[in-house]
C-alpha cells in the first residue's frame, strides 16, 4: 500500500512534524480511553443503577395504585416513598404530553431514559434537566403522577471529572513536552542557520550543542567548514604566488621587446598583454570571494558607482532601472568584480550595455543586457564553466577572453547564496545576465 498521497497533507517543518508525532498519540489515547470509558463504565454503571432505581419506582408505583382515591396518593405512597428518599406528587393530565429533557452533554441520560422507559412502561416523561434530581411523570390508574429522586441513584456523581482531569493533565504534559521539544530542536535550527550563512559566504559563530547525535553533526559541519576555508586559502595563496612569479618574466620580456623594431615588437607586445590579461583573470577567478567580508551595502548605490566608472572609461553603459531601497550584506569587491565582468562581456560582444537593479523584500537582482549575438540556450550551462569560450556564439572580432568572465560571476553569485541566470534580452535582443541573491 502506497502512502505517497499522504505526504501532500503532512507538515514540512521539523518542528511541526515533531509536534504532530507528539500530539497524535496523545489524541489517539484520549479518544480510545474516552470511548472505552463511556462504553464500559458510563453505560454499564448507569444501566445497573437505572435497573435498581426502576425496581424502586415500581414499588412506589404499586403503592400509588393501591390508594383508594387520587387525593390520598401522597399519603398512601409515603410509607414506601419516604424510606426510598422519593417524593410523589399528583399532576394534571397535560404533564403526560411533556417531552423527555436532558442537557446536550449528558450522555448517561440517554441510558437512563432508555432503561427506565423499558423497565417501567408507565413512565411517560423523563426529565433530567436538573443535574441533581430525576423527575419522572408516570401514567397510573390514578392519573398523572410525578416521582422524583436524587440523580446520584441512577448515574455516577460528577462523571465529567474524569474527562476534565484527563484533558487538563494531557494539556499540561503536552505543554511541558513542547518546551522540551523546542529545546531539543533549537540546536538543529542553529546548525541550519550556520550552514545557510556559510553557503551565502558568511561565517556565523557556531558551537555544537544538544543531544549526542546533534553534537556529532555540528562537529562534522565545523570540520567541513574549516577544511573548505583552508582549501580556499591554500588555492588563493598558491595562485597568487604563481601570478607573482609569472609577472617577473613578463616584465623582462616587455623590456626586451622595447629594444626591437616596431614591426616585430607590436605583435609580440600584444601577445604579452594577452598573457597578462589571462593571468589577471585566472587570479581573479582563484580569489573568488575570499578577499573581503560581507558588509551591509546599498546595492543601488554600488551599481550607480560602477556604471559611472564604466562611463568615465569610455564604455557605452547605461543605468536604466533602479527599484527598491535598503541595504543587505554583500562582499562589495566580489560583487563589483562580477558586475565588471558582465559589463565587459556585454560591451565586448555588443555595441552597448544596459544595467538595472531590483531590490525587494525577498531577493536582490542585478541585470546586465547587451545587443550582441547572445548565446544559444543549449550553451547556457557550458558558458558558466571555467575556460569555456563559445566562439561560434559570440563575436571574437572585438577582443579575446579566456573563458572566465561568466565563471567568475557564477562563482561569486553562488558564494552569496544566489545564482547567475542567462537568457535572451527582450529589449536589446542580445544576452541577458541576471545575478539573483535571496535576502
C-alpha positions in Angstrom: 0.0 0.0 0.0 1.4 3.4 -1.0 1.1 6.4 1.3 2.6 9.0 -1.1 -0.7 10.8 -1.3 -0.4 11.5 2.4 2.8 13.5 2.0 0.9 16.4 0.5 -1.0 16.9 3.7 1.9 16.4 6.1 3.8 19.5 7.5 7.1 20.4 6.0 9.0 21.8 9.0 10.7 19.5 11.5 9.1 21.4 14.4 5.6 20.8 13.0 6.4 17.2 12.3 7.8 16.6 15.8 4.7 18.3 17.3 2.5 16.0 15.2 4.4 13.0 16.4 3.9 14.2 19.9 0.2 15.1 19.7 -1.1 12.3 17.6 -0.5 9.5 20.2 -2.0 11.8 22.9 -5.1 12.4 20.9 -5.5 8.8 20.0 -5.1 7.7 23.6 -7.6 10.3 24.7 -10.2 9.1 22.1 -9.6 5.4 22.9 -9.9 5.9 26.7 -12.9 8.1 26.3 -14.7 5.6 24.1 -13.8 2.6 26.4 -14.8 4.6 29.5 -18.1 5.6 28.1 -18.9 2.1 26.8 -17.6 0.1 29.7 -18.2 2.5 32.7 -20.9 5.0 31.9 -23.2 2.7 30.1 -22.8 -0.4 32.3 -22.8 1.5 35.6 -25.7 3.7 34.5 -27.6 0.6 33.3 -27.2 -1.2 36.6 -28.1 1.8 38.7 -31.1 2.6 36.5 -32.3 -1.0 36.8 -32.1 -0.7 40.7 -33.9 2.7 40.5 -36.6 1.2 38.2 -37.4 -1.5 40.8 -37.8 1.1 43.5 -40.1 3.1 41.2 -42.2 0.0 40.6 -42.6 -0.3 44.4 -43.7 3.3 44.6 -46.0 2.8 41.6 -47.7 -0.2 43.3 -48.3 1.9 46.5 -49.8 4.7 44.3 -52.2 2.4 42.6 -53.3 0.9 45.9 -54.6 4.4 47.1 -58.4 4.5 47.4 -58.7 8.0 46.0 -56.5 10.3 43.9 -56.3 12.8 46.8 -54.8 10.0 49.0 -51.9 9.3 46.7 -49.3 11.3 48.6 -50.3 9.9 52.0 -50.7 6.3 50.8 -47.3 6.2 49.0 -45.4 7.9 51.8 -44.9 4.6 53.6 -42.9 3.3 50.6 -41.5 6.5 49.0 -40.1 8.1 52.2 -37.7 5.3 53.1 -36.6 5.2 49.4 -36.0 9.0 49.5 -38.6 9.6 46.8 -41.3 12.3 46.5 -44.7 11.7 45.0 -46.9 14.5 43.6 -50.1 14.2 41.6 -50.1 16.2 38.3 -52.6 17.3 35.7 -53.1 15.1 32.7 -51.3 17.6 30.5 -48.0 16.7 32.1 -48.1 13.4 30.2 -47.5 15.3 27.0 -44.2 16.8 28.0 -41.1 15.7 26.1 -38.0 14.0 27.6 -35.4 16.5 28.7 -31.7 16.4 29.3 -28.6 18.5 28.8 -26.8 18.1 25.5 -23.7 16.9 27.2 -25.5 14.4 29.5 -24.6 11.2 27.7 -25.5 9.0 30.6 -29.0 10.5 30.4 -29.6 8.5 27.2 -29.0 5.3 29.0 -31.2 6.4 32.0 -34.1 7.4 29.8 -33.9 4.2 27.8 -33.7 1.8 30.8 -36.4 3.5 32.9 -38.7 3.5 30.0 -38.2 -0.2 29.3 -38.3 -1.3 32.9 -41.3 0.8 33.9 -43.7 1.1 30.9 -45.8 3.6 32.9 -43.0 6.2 32.7 -44.1 8.7 30.0 -41.6 11.6 30.7 -38.0 11.5 32.0 -36.9 15.0 33.0 -33.1 15.2 33.6 -32.8 19.0 33.1 -31.8 19.3 36.7 -28.4 17.8 37.3 -29.3 17.0 41.0 -32.8 15.4 40.6 -34.5 12.9 38.3 -38.2 13.8 37.6 -40.5 11.1 36.2 -44.0 11.5 35.0 -46.0 8.2 35.3 -49.3 7.4 33.7 -51.0 5.4 36.5 -54.6 4.2 37.1 -54.9 7.3 39.4 -53.8 9.7 36.6 -50.6 11.5 36.0 -48.1 11.3 39.0 -44.7 12.8 39.4 -42.0 10.8 41.1 -38.6 12.5 41.8 -35.4 11.3 43.5 -31.7 12.0 43.7 -29.8 11.9 40.4 -26.9 10.0 42.0 -29.1 6.9 42.3 -29.1 6.4 38.5 -25.6 7.6 37.5 -22.2 8.2 38.9 -21.7 11.5 40.7 -19.8 14.2 38.6 -19.0 11.8 35.8 -17.3 14.6 33.8 -14.5 14.9 36.4 -12.6 12.0 34.7 -12.7 13.8 31.3 -11.8 17.2 32.9 -8.8 15.7 34.7 -7.7 13.7 31.7 -7.9 16.8 29.5 -6.2 19.1 32.0 -3.2 16.8 32.6 -2.9 15.9 28.9 -2.7 19.6 28.1 -0.2 20.2 30.9 2.0 17.3 29.9 1.8 18.4 26.2 3.0 21.9 27.1 5.9 20.5 29.1 6.7 18.2 26.2 6.6 21.2 23.7 9.0 23.1 25.8 11.4 20.1 25.9 10.9 19.6 22.2 11.7 23.2 21.4 14.9 23.0 23.4 15.9 19.8 21.5 15.1 21.4 18.1 16.9 24.6 18.8 20.4 23.2 18.0 19.1 21.9 14.7 17.9 25.4 13.8 21.2 26.9 14.8 23.1 24.4 12.6 20.7 25.1 9.7 21.3 28.9 10.0 25.1 28.4 10.3 25.1 26.2 7.2 22.9 28.6 5.2 25.1 31.5 6.2 28.2 29.7 5.1 26.6 28.9 1.8 26.0 32.6 1.3 29.6 33.4 2.0 29.2 34.4 5.7 30.8 32.7 8.7 28.4 32.7 11.6 29.7 31.8 15.1 28.6 28.3 15.9 29.4 25.7 18.5 27.9 22.2 18.6 25.2 21.7 21.3 22.2 19.5 22.0 21.9 15.7 22.0 24.9 13.5 21.2 23.8 13.0 17.6 23.3 16.7 17.1 26.7 17.5 18.6 28.3 14.9 16.2 26.5 16.6 13.2 27.5 20.0 14.4 31.2 19.0 14.9 31.2 17.4 11.4 29.9 20.7 9.9 32.5 22.8 11.8 35.3 20.4 10.5 33.9 20.6 7.0 33.7 24.4 7.1 37.3 24.7 8.3 38.6 22.3 5.6 36.8 24.3 2.9 38.2 27.6 4.3 41.7 26.1 4.4 41.3 24.8 0.8 40.2 28.2 -0.5 43.0 30.0 1.4 45.6 27.5 0.1 44.3 27.8 -3.5 44.4 31.6 -3.3 47.9 31.7 -1.9 49.2 29.2 -4.5 47.7 31.0 -7.4 48.8 34.4 -6.1 52.4 33.0 -5.9 52.1 31.7 -9.5 50.8 35.1 -10.7 53.7 36.9 -8.9 56.3 34.5 -10.4 54.9 35.0 -13.9 54.8 38.8 -13.7 58.6 39.0 -13.3 59.5 37.2 -16.6 56.7 39.1 -18.4 58.2 42.4 -17.2 61.6 41.3 -18.5 60.0 40.4 -21.8 58.4 43.8 -22.1 61.8 45.4 -21.5 63.4 43.2 -24.1 60.7 43.9 -26.7 61.1 47.6 -26.3 64.5 47.3 -27.9 63.1 45.7 -31.1 61.8 47.4 -34.2 58.1 48.2 -34.4 57.3 45.5 -36.9 58.5 42.8 -34.6 57.7 44.5 -31.3 54.0 45.3 -31.7 52.7 41.7 -32.3 54.8 40.3 -29.6 53.7 43.0 -27.1 50.1 42.1 -28.0 50.8 38.5 -27.0 52.4 39.6 -23.8 49.4 41.8 -22.9 47.1 38.8 -23.7 49.2 36.7 -21.3 48.9 39.4 -18.7 45.1 39.6 -19.0 45.0 35.8 -18.7 47.0 35.8 -15.5 44.8 38.6 -14.1 41.6 36.8 -15.0 42.9 33.5 -13.6 43.9 35.1 -10.4 40.6 36.9 -10.1 38.8 33.6 -10.5 41.0 31.9 -7.9 40.4 34.7 -5.4 36.7 34.2 -5.6 35.1 36.0 -2.6 37.8 35.4 -0.1 39.3 38.9 -0.2 36.6 40.7 1.7 34.0 40.1 4.3 30.2 40.7 3.9 29.0 44.2 5.0 25.7 46.0 4.8 25.7 47.6 1.4 23.3 49.7 -0.7 23.2 47.7 -4.0 21.7 50.6 -5.9 24.5 53.0 -4.9 27.0 50.3 -5.8 25.6 49.9 -9.3 25.4 53.6 -9.8 29.1 53.9 -8.9 30.0 51.0 -11.2 28.1 52.5 -14.2 29.7 55.9 -13.6 33.2 54.4 -13.5 32.4 52.5 -16.8 31.2 55.6 -18.5 34.3 57.5 -17.5 36.3 54.7 -19.0 34.5 55.3 -22.3 32.3 52.2 -22.2 28.7 52.5 -23.6 27.0 51.5 -20.4 23.6 52.9 -19.3 21.8 52.5 -15.9 18.1 52.1 -17.0 16.3 51.0 -13.9 16.7 51.1 -10.1 13.9 49.8 -7.9 13.7 49.3 -4.2 15.6 50.7 -1.3 17.6 49.4 1.6 20.8 47.5 2.4 21.8 43.9 2.6 25.1 42.1 3.4 27.3 41.8 0.3 31.0 41.3 -0.4 31.5 44.6 -2.2 34.7 43.8 -4.1 33.4 40.4 -5.2 30.0 41.8 -6.4 31.8 44.6 -8.2 34.1 42.2 -9.9 31.2 40.0 -11.1 29.3 43.0 -12.5 32.5 44.4 -14.1 32.9 41.0 -15.9 29.3 41.0 -17.1 29.6 44.6 -18.3 32.9 44.0 -20.0 31.5 41.0 -21.8 28.4 43.0 -22.8 30.4 45.9 -24.4 32.9 43.5 -25.9 30.3 41.4 -27.8 27.8 44.2 -28.4 27.7 47.9 -29.1 26.0 48.9 -25.8 25.0 47.6 -22.4 22.2 48.4 -20.1 22.3 47.8 -16.3 19.4 47.6 -13.9 19.0 46.6 -10.2 15.9 45.4 -8.4 15.7 45.1 -4.6 12.6 43.6 -2.9 11.8 42.1 0.4 12.8 38.6 -0.8 15.6 39.0 -3.3 18.1 41.2 -5.0 18.6 41.1 -8.8 21.4 42.7 -10.8 20.7 42.6 -14.6 23.1 43.3 -17.5 21.8 43.3 -21.1 23.6 43.8 -24.4 22.7 43.9 -28.1 25.2 41.3 -29.2 24.6 38.0 -30.8 23.8 36.3 -27.5 24.3 32.7 -26.5 22.2 29.7 -27.6 20.0 28.4 -24.8 21.7 25.0 -25.0 25.0 26.6 -24.3 24.0 28.5 -21.1 25.4 25.8 -18.8 28.6 25.5 -20.7 29.1 29.2 -20.8 29.3 29.3 -17.0 32.1 26.7 -16.8 35.7 27.9 -16.4 37.8 28.3 -19.5 34.9 27.8 -21.9 34.8 30.0 -24.9 31.8 29.8 -27.2 33.4 31.2 -30.4 30.5 30.1 -32.6 28.1 32.1 -30.4 29.9 35.3 -29.5 32.0 37.6 -31.7 35.7 37.4 -31.4 36.4 40.4 -33.5 36.4 42.8 -30.5 38.7 41.0 -28.2 39.6 37.6 -26.9 38.8 36.3 -23.5 40.0 33.4 -21.5 36.5 32.0 -20.7 36.4 33.1 -17.0 34.1 36.1 -17.1 30.8 34.2 -16.6 32.5 31.6 -14.4 33.7 34.3 -12.0 30.2 35.9 -11.9 28.7 32.4 -11.3 31.1 31.6 -8.5 30.5 35.0 -6.8 26.7 34.6 -7.1 26.9 31.2 -5.5 29.1 32.4 -2.7 26.3 34.9 -1.8 23.7 32.1 -1.9 22.4 33.2 -5.2 22.6 32.2 -8.9 23.6 33.5 -12.3 20.8 33.2 -14.9 21.3 33.7 -18.6 18.6 34.5 -21.1 17.6 36.4 -24.2 17.3 40.2 -23.7 13.8 41.3 -24.7 14.8 45.0 -25.0 18.1 44.7 -26.9 18.0 41.2 -28.4 21.3 40.1 -27.0 22.4 38.3 -23.9 20.6 39.0 -20.5 22.6 38.1 -17.4 20.9 38.2 -14.0 22.6 37.8 -10.6 19.8 36.9 -8.2 20.5 36.8 -4.5 17.9 35.8 -1.8 17.5 38.0 1.2 
